[in-house]
Amino acid sequence: MPPHQEVGGAKDYGKVKRAKPDLRGPDMEWRYAFLSKHAERQAAVPSDEEEGFRYFFRTSRSTFDYICSIVRDDLTWRLPSGLIRIDGRLLSVEKQVAIAMRRLASGDSQVSVGAAFGVGPSTVSQVTWRFIESMEGRAQHHLAWPDQETMDDIKANFEVVSGLPNCCGAIDATHILMTLPAVESSENWRDHAGNYSMILQGIFDHEMRFIDICTGWPGGMTVSQLLEFSGFYKFCEAGERLDGPSQVSREGAQIREFIVGDMCYPLLPWLMTPYEGESLAVPMVDFNARQKAARMLGTRALARLKGSWRILNKVMWRPDKHKLPSIILVCCLLHNIMIDRQDQLLPSLELPAHHDTGYNEVIFQKENPIGKVMREVTTEYLPWM
């Protein structure tokens, strides 16, 4: 069974260790050297220094410093001997974070990223993995399933966006492409588009923030199969998620909490998919339009994720499939941190196309009878909004 990551709850990772090297002061030297070197080579780099920093590292400087504060204790503890510059000085935490974030943001090779910072590819590899391990352990409070008070706020905002009552989120999935050796075991990872890939499933709130993820599973699975393998599905089926207060329609029918997804997903009591067909009644057309307004937040979120952290939008060369889920998770955490700190992705970095270019929608026909009733009740409710 492939490794996989599921996140939707905060964890406490305990106290930090003692006796660390003194690398706690901010290091500004690398910033000026990197920005001045690369601004001259790339015409697309904004002339404003702050905007140029966001171009290369995706976040504002204040958010970058916040990320440094999360990983500082780990990145100053038991530094490998390889993290020493040619002049004999240790790499600062700021420069380590910059190397790792540039690798994730650009998706460039370790050789290319190393040359940009004056370090070797092995150093880029070590630094990036240490950063990922630290973020995975210390930043997961930025990706947690909402408590009921927060969920009530999410539902209220989805109702403003789409008019759907009791909508708690949008679900979507994307493929992370990779090359694999041509051996029999690789075929499980070949998806319906003929690529080797790993799937990422996300549940998103109204601000396009991840509130749950599932990844690590091979691209040979469909997104509906991934849903059924996920912990999120098991929680919902057991009544442990999307189990908040129902909303009552004008006729007294109960509208339970639900999320929305496209026709790749089954219609379930807690997952509303669009009506299918060309000659739909007006209320059904209205429901589909509202459902799409909510659902597209998930699609846009994945496009923003891959636009920000281009390592997920490029074809990875024979990645370690045990480590790749952690890389994906940390990119999702960084995506959420940007939202939490109100950082905006520069328009020039947004993806020009869909986050899953080349993939066609695979319609899933399964319709749960209770799910059909729930969708009908919700549809009948809408004209009274």
VENJOKA-V778680 format. One record per residue. N is the residue number from 1. PSI is psi in radians with two decimals (* if undefined). OMEGA is omega in whole degrees, 0 to 359 (NA if undefined). NEAR is the number of other ideal C-beta (glycine too) atoms within 8 Angstrom. Layout:
# VENJOKA-V778680
n->N psi->PSI omega->OMEGA near->NEAR
n->N psi->PSI omega->OMEGA near->NEAR
This chain:
# VENJOKA-V778680
n->1 psi->2.31 omega->183 near->1
n->2 psi->2.71 omega->175 near->8
n->3 psi->2.62 omega->177 near->7
n->4 psi->2.75 omega->182 near->9
n->5 psi->2.29 omega->171 near->12
n->6 psi->2.26 omega->184 near->10
n->7 psi->2.33 omega->176 near->12
n->8 psi->0.36 omega->181 near->12
n->9 psi->2.55 omega->181 near->6
n->10 psi->2.62 omega->179 near->6
n->11 psi->2.69 omega->178 near->6
n->12 psi->2.08 omega->184 near->4
n->13 psi->0.23 omega->170 near->5
n->14 psi->-3.03 omega->184 near->3
n->15 psi->2.75 omega->181 near->3
n->16 psi->2.87 omega->182 near->6
n->17 psi->2.97 omega->181 near->7
n->18 psi->3.13 omega->172 near->4
n->19 psi->0.96 omega->180 near->3
n->20 psi->2.66 omega->175 near->9
n->21 psi->2.74 omega->182 near->6
n->22 psi->1.46 omega->176 near->5
n->23 psi->0.54 omega->191 near->11
n->24 psi->-0.25 omega->179 near->6
n->25 psi->2.57 omega->181 near->6
n->26 psi->2.47 omega->179 near->5
n->27 psi->2.01 omega->183 near->9
n->28 psi->-0.30 omega->188 near->7
n->29 psi->-0.81 omega->184 near->6
n->30 psi->-0.58 omega->182 near->12
n->31 psi->-0.90 omega->182 near->10
n->32 psi->-0.72 omega->181 near->8
n->33 psi->-0.79 omega->182 near->8
n->34 psi->-0.86 omega->185 near->12
n->35 psi->-0.74 omega->181 near->12
n->36 psi->-0.62 omega->181 near->8
n->37 psi->-0.73 omega->188 near->9
n->38 psi->-0.44 omega->179 near->11
n->39 psi->-0.54 omega->181 near->10
n->40 psi->-0.43 omega->187 near->5
n->41 psi->-0.41 omega->186 near->5
n->42 psi->2.02 omega->183 near->6
n->43 psi->-0.43 omega->183 near->3
n->44 psi->-0.18 omega->182 near->5
n->45 psi->2.20 omega->178 near->10
n->46 psi->2.53 omega->181 near->8
n->47 psi->-0.52 omega->177 near->6
n->48 psi->2.33 omega->185 near->6
n->49 psi->-0.75 omega->180 near->6
n->50 psi->-0.74 omega->179 near->8
n->51 psi->-0.61 omega->176 near->10
n->52 psi->-0.68 omega->177 near->13
n->53 psi->-0.78 omega->179 near->13
n->54 psi->-0.55 omega->179 near->13
n->55 psi->-0.78 omega->185 near->12
n->56 psi->-0.60 omega->187 near->13
n->57 psi->0.02 omega->173 near->11
n->58 psi->-0.51 omega->184 near->13
n->59 psi->2.87 omega->170 near->14
n->60 psi->2.89 omega->179 near->10
n->61 psi->-0.63 omega->181 near->8
n->62 psi->-0.67 omega->177 near->7
n->63 psi->-0.67 omega->175 near->12
n->64 psi->-0.80 omega->179 near->14
n->65 psi->-0.64 omega->177 near->9
n->66 psi->-0.76 omega->179 near->10
n->67 psi->-0.70 omega->176 near->14
n->68 psi->-0.66 omega->181 near->11
n->69 psi->-0.51 omega->179 near->7
n->70 psi->-0.75 omega->189 near->10
n->71 psi->-0.05 omega->189 near->14
n->72 psi->-0.80 omega->184 near->11
n->73 psi->-0.68 omega->180 near->9
n->74 psi->-0.66 omega->184 near->12
n->75 psi->-0.12 omega->176 near->14
n->76 psi->0.15 omega->183 near->11
n->77 psi->2.12 omega->178 near->9
n->78 psi->1.02 omega->180 near->3
n->79 psi->2.26 omega->174 near->10
n->80 psi->2.62 omega->181 near->6
n->81 psi->-0.41 omega->180 near->5
n->82 psi->-0.27 omega->182 near->7
n->83 psi->0.78 omega->179 near->11
n->84 psi->2.31 omega->181 near->8
n->85 psi->2.97 omega->181 near->9
n->86 psi->-0.58 omega->182 near->4
n->87 psi->0.12 omega->176 near->4
n->88 psi->0.00 omega->181 near->5
n->89 psi->2.56 omega->176 near->6
n->90 psi->2.58 omega->174 near->9
n->91 psi->2.31 omega->178 near->13
n->92 psi->2.81 omega->176 near->10
n->93 psi->-0.74 omega->181 near->13
n->94 psi->-0.73 omega->181 near->12
n->95 psi->-0.62 omega->176 near->11
n->96 psi->-0.79 omega->180 near->14
n->97 psi->-0.69 omega->179 near->14
n->98 psi->-0.76 omega->179 near->14
n->99 psi->-0.83 omega->182 near->17
n->100 psi->-0.78 omega->182 near->13
n->101 psi->-0.58 omega->177 near->15
n->102 psi->-0.65 omega->177 near->14
n->103 psi->-0.77 omega->180 near->14
n->104 psi->-0.67 omega->184 near->14
n->105 psi->-0.66 omega->185 near->13
n->106 psi->-0.57 omega->188 near->11
n->107 psi->0.16 omega->179 near->11
n->108 psi->2.83 omega->181 near->7
n->109 psi->2.81 omega->177 near->6
n->110 psi->-0.57 omega->177 near->11
n->111 psi->-0.81 omega->182 near->7
n->112 psi->-0.78 omega->180 near->9
n->113 psi->-0.72 omega->179 near->15
n->114 psi->-0.74 omega->179 near->14
n->115 psi->-0.60 omega->181 near->7
n->116 psi->-0.45 omega->182 near->10
n->117 psi->0.03 omega->179 near->13
n->118 psi->0.55 omega->177 near->7
n->119 psi->2.90 omega->181 near->10
n->120 psi->2.86 omega->180 near->6
n->121 psi->-0.57 omega->178 near->10
n->122 psi->-0.61 omega->177 near->8
n->123 psi->-0.73 omega->177 near->13
n->124 psi->-0.77 omega->180 near->15
n->125 psi->-0.84 omega->180 near->9
n->126 psi->-0.85 omega->183 near->11
n->127 psi->-0.79 omega->182 near->14
n->128 psi->-0.76 omega->182 near->13
n->129 psi->-0.66 omega->176 near->9
n->130 psi->-0.69 omega->178 near->12
n->131 psi->-0.80 omega->181 near->15
n->132 psi->-0.79 omega->179 near->13
n->133 psi->-0.71 omega->181 near->10
n->134 psi->-0.80 omega->179 near->12
n->135 psi->-0.70 omega->180 near->14
n->136 psi->-0.61 omega->182 near->12
n->137 psi->-0.47 omega->191 near->9
n->138 psi->-0.13 omega->185 near->10
n->139 psi->0.18 omega->185 near->12
n->140 psi->-0.15 omega->173 near->12
n->141 psi->-0.23 omega->176 near->7
n->142 psi->-0.02 omega->178 near->9
n->143 psi->1.57 omega->185 near->15
n->144 psi->2.58 omega->176 near->11
n->145 psi->2.31 omega->187 near->7
n->146 psi->2.56 omega->169 near->9
n->147 psi->3.05 omega->188 near->5
n->148 psi->-0.63 omega->179 near->7
n->149 psi->-0.77 omega->178 near->6
n->150 psi->-0.68 omega->180 near->8
n->151 psi->-0.64 omega->177 near->12
n->152 psi->-0.66 omega->177 near->9
n->153 psi->-0.71 omega->178 near->8
n->154 psi->-0.80 omega->181 near->13
n->155 psi->-0.71 omega->180 near->13
n->156 psi->-0.69 omega->180 near->8
n->157 psi->-0.65 omega->175 near->11
n->158 psi->-0.61 omega->179 near->14
n->159 psi->-0.61 omega->176 near->11
n->160 psi->-0.74 omega->183 near->6
n->161 psi->-0.75 omega->191 near->9
n->162 psi->-0.33 omega->186 near->11
n->163 psi->0.00 omega->180 near->8
n->164 psi->2.26 omega->179 near->14
n->165 psi->2.41 omega->173 near->11
n->166 psi->0.41 omega->176 near->11
n->167 psi->2.19 omega->187 near->14
n->168 psi->-0.09 omega->181 near->12
n->169 psi->3.10 omega->178 near->13
n->170 psi->2.49 omega->179 near->15
n->171 psi->2.45 omega->175 near->15
n->172 psi->2.91 omega->181 near->14
n->173 psi->2.73 omega->180 near->12
n->174 psi->2.78 omega->181 near->13
n->175 psi->2.32 omega->174 near->14
n->176 psi->1.96 omega->189 near->13
n->177 psi->2.61 omega->179 near->9
n->178 psi->2.81 omega->171 near->14
n->179 psi->2.51 omega->178 near->7
n->180 psi->2.69 omega->177 near->9
n->181 psi->2.60 omega->184 near->5
n->182 psi->1.33 omega->177 near->4
n->183 psi->2.87 omega->186 near->6
n->184 psi->-0.67 omega->183 near->4
n->185 psi->-0.30 omega->181 near->5
n->186 psi->-0.37 omega->187 near->11
n->187 psi->-0.48 omega->176 near->7
n->188 psi->-0.40 omega->184 near->7
n->189 psi->-0.02 omega->180 near->14
n->190 psi->2.17 omega->185 near->10
n->191 psi->-3.10 omega->186 near->13
n->192 psi->-0.22 omega->176 near->7
n->193 psi->0.01 omega->178 near->8
n->194 psi->0.13 omega->179 near->5
n->195 psi->2.70 omega->167 near->10
n->196 psi->2.30 omega->184 near->11
n->197 psi->2.86 omega->171 near->12
n->198 psi->2.45 omega->184 near->17
n->199 psi->2.49 omega->171 near->16
n->200 psi->2.16 omega->173 near->15
n->201 psi->2.32 omega->178 near->15
n->202 psi->2.53 omega->168 near->16
n->203 psi->2.33 omega->189 near->14
n->204 psi->2.56 omega->175 near->14
n->205 psi->-3.00 omega->185 near->10
n->206 psi->-0.32 omega->178 near->8
n->207 psi->0.19 omega->181 near->6
n->208 psi->0.50 omega->176 near->11
n->209 psi->2.40 omega->172 near->11
n->210 psi->2.28 omega->171 near->13
n->211 psi->-0.08 omega->174 near->12
n->212 psi->2.47 omega->174 near->12
n->213 psi->2.73 omega->170 near->16
n->214 psi->2.19 omega->180 near->15
n->215 psi->3.04 omega->180 near->14
n->216 psi->-0.19 omega->183 near->12
n->217 psi->2.63 omega->185 near->11
n->218 psi->2.65 omega->182 near->10
n->219 psi->-0.25 omega->177 near->12
n->220 psi->-0.28 omega->175 near->8
n->221 psi->2.66 omega->170 near->10
n->222 psi->2.87 omega->180 near->9
n->223 psi->-0.52 omega->177 near->12
n->224 psi->-0.63 omega->176 near->11
n->225 psi->-0.71 omega->178 near->8
n->226 psi->-0.75 omega->178 near->14
n->227 psi->-0.82 omega->184 near->13
n->228 psi->-0.38 omega->176 near->7
n->229 psi->-0.26 omega->188 near->9
n->230 psi->2.67 omega->174 near->11
n->231 psi->-0.56 omega->179 near->8
n->232 psi->-0.80 omega->179 near->14
n->233 psi->-0.80 omega->182 near->10
n->234 psi->-0.70 omega->178 near->8
n->235 psi->-0.78 omega->182 near->9
n->236 psi->-0.74 omega->180 near->13
n->237 psi->-0.50 omega->179 near->6
n->238 psi->-0.01 omega->180 near->6
n->239 psi->0.41 omega->182 near->5
n->240 psi->-0.07 omega->172 near->6
n->241 psi->2.75 omega->186 near->8
n->242 psi->0.73 omega->184 near->10
n->243 psi->0.37 omega->180 near->6
n->244 psi->-3.02 omega->184 near->8
n->245 psi->2.44 omega->177 near->4
n->246 psi->2.79 omega->174 near->8
n->247 psi->2.46 omega->186 near->8
n->248 psi->2.22 omega->179 near->7
n->249 psi->3.02 omega->181 near->12
n->250 psi->-0.54 omega->181 near->5
n->251 psi->0.07 omega->178 near->5
n->252 psi->0.11 omega->178 near->5
n->253 psi->2.62 omega->182 near->9
n->254 psi->2.25 omega->173 near->8
n->255 psi->1.84 omega->183 near->13
n->256 psi->2.96 omega->176 near->10
n->257 psi->2.51 omega->181 near->12
n->258 psi->2.92 omega->170 near->13
n->259 psi->2.97 omega->180 near->13
n->260 psi->2.56 omega->177 near->14
n->261 psi->2.97 omega->181 near->13
n->262 psi->-2.99 omega->186 near->9
n->263 psi->0.01 omega->172 near->9
n->264 psi->-0.25 omega->184 near->12
n->265 psi->2.73 omega->176 near->14
n->266 psi->2.65 omega->172 near->12
n->267 psi->2.07 omega->184 near->12
n->268 psi->2.91 omega->178 near->10
n->269 psi->-0.46 omega->182 near->9
n->270 psi->0.17 omega->179 near->10
n->271 psi->1.91 omega->183 near->15
n->272 psi->2.12 omega->176 near->14
n->273 psi->2.89 omega->182 near->12
n->274 psi->2.78 omega->168 near->9
n->275 psi->2.50 omega->180 near->8
n->276 psi->2.48 omega->178 near->5
n->277 psi->2.85 omega->182 near->5
n->278 psi->-0.56 omega->184 near->3
n->279 psi->1.21 omega->182 near->3
n->280 psi->2.59 omega->174 near->9
n->281 psi->2.73 omega->183 near->5
n->282 psi->-0.77 omega->179 near->6
n->283 psi->-0.62 omega->179 near->10
n->284 psi->-0.71 omega->177 near->10
n->285 psi->-0.72 omega->179 near->9
n->286 psi->-0.77 omega->178 near->11
n->287 psi->-0.81 omega->181 near->14
n->288 psi->-0.69 omega->180 near->11
n->289 psi->-0.75 omega->180 near->8
n->290 psi->-0.71 omega->180 near->12
n->291 psi->-0.70 omega->179 near->14
n->292 psi->-0.67 omega->179 near->9
n->293 psi->-0.69 omega->178 near->10
n->294 psi->-0.77 omega->185 near->14
n->295 psi->-0.63 omega->184 near->13
n->296 psi->-0.30 omega->175 near->9
n->297 psi->-0.64 omega->176 near->12
n->298 psi->-0.73 omega->178 near->16
n->299 psi->-0.76 omega->179 near->12
n->300 psi->-0.59 omega->179 near->9
n->301 psi->-0.76 omega->180 near->16
n->302 psi->-0.61 omega->175 near->15
n->303 psi->-0.68 omega->178 near->12
n->304 psi->-0.72 omega->178 near->13
n->305 psi->-0.88 omega->183 near->15
n->306 psi->-0.46 omega->175 near->13
n->307 psi->-0.63 omega->180 near->11
n->308 psi->-0.84 omega->188 near->14
n->309 psi->1.46 omega->191 near->14
n->310 psi->-0.22 omega->175 near->11
n->311 psi->-0.47 omega->179 near->13
n->312 psi->-0.19 omega->183 near->14
n->313 psi->-0.01 omega->178 near->10
n->314 psi->2.92 omega->178 near->8
n->315 psi->2.03 omega->181 near->6
n->316 psi->2.39 omega->182 near->11
n->317 psi->1.85 omega->175 near->6
n->318 psi->1.03 omega->181 near->7
n->319 psi->2.76 omega->171 near->9
n->320 psi->1.95 omega->185 near->5
n->321 psi->-0.25 omega->175 near->10
n->322 psi->-0.43 omega->181 near->6
n->323 psi->-0.47 omega->185 near->10
n->324 psi->-0.70 omega->177 near->14
n->325 psi->-0.60 omega->179 near->13
n->326 psi->-0.66 omega->177 near->11
n->327 psi->-0.79 omega->179 near->13
n->328 psi->-0.81 omega->180 near->16
n->329 psi->-0.82 omega->183 near->14
n->330 psi->-0.62 omega->175 near->14
n->331 psi->-0.67 omega->177 near->14
n->332 psi->-0.68 omega->177 near->15
n->333 psi->-0.76 omega->179 near->14
n->334 psi->-0.69 omega->175 near->16
n->335 psi->-0.82 omega->181 near->15
n->336 psi->-0.66 omega->179 near->12
n->337 psi->-0.69 omega->178 near->15
n->338 psi->-0.72 omega->178 near->14
n->339 psi->-0.78 omega->181 near->11
n->340 psi->-0.57 omega->182 near->8
n->341 psi->0.19 omega->174 near->11
n->342 psi->0.62 omega->171 near->5
n->343 psi->2.44 omega->178 near->12
n->344 psi->2.39 omega->175 near->5
n->345 psi->2.34 omega->178 near->11
n->346 psi->2.37 omega->181 near->10
n->347 psi->-0.57 omega->181 near->5
n->348 psi->-0.25 omega->182 near->6
n->349 psi->-0.07 omega->179 near->9
n->350 psi->2.54 omega->180 near->10
n->351 psi->2.37 omega->180 near->10
n->352 psi->-0.23 omega->183 near->3
n->353 psi->-3.04 omega->180 near->4
n->354 psi->2.66 omega->181 near->7
n->355 psi->-0.31 omega->180 near->11
n->356 psi->0.96 omega->181 near->8
n->357 psi->2.31 omega->180 near->6
n->358 psi->-0.09 omega->180 near->5
n->359 psi->2.26 omega->177 near->9
n->360 psi->2.63 omega->179 near->5
n->361 psi->2.21 omega->177 near->7
n->362 psi->1.82 omega->186 near->8
n->363 psi->2.29 omega->179 near->7
n->364 psi->2.14 omega->190 near->10
n->365 psi->-0.20 omega->187 near->4
n->366 psi->2.20 omega->178 near->7
n->367 psi->1.95 omega->177 near->8
n->368 psi->2.32 omega->182 near->10
n->369 psi->-0.71 omega->179 near->6
n->370 psi->-0.61 omega->177 near->8
n->371 psi->-0.69 omega->178 near->14
n->372 psi->-0.72 omega->178 near->10
n->373 psi->-0.75 omega->180 near->8
n->374 psi->-0.73 omega->180 near->13
n->375 psi->-0.69 omega->178 near->13
n->376 psi->-0.75 omega->179 near->8
n->377 psi->-0.75 omega->179 near->12
n->378 psi->-0.70 omega->179 near->13
n->379 psi->-0.76 omega->179 near->11
n->380 psi->-0.48 omega->181 near->11
n->381 psi->-0.58 omega->191 near->13
n->382 psi->-0.74 omega->182 near->13
n->383 psi->-0.32 omega->182 near->7
n->384 psi->0.00 omega->183 near->6
n->385 psi->* omega->NA near->6
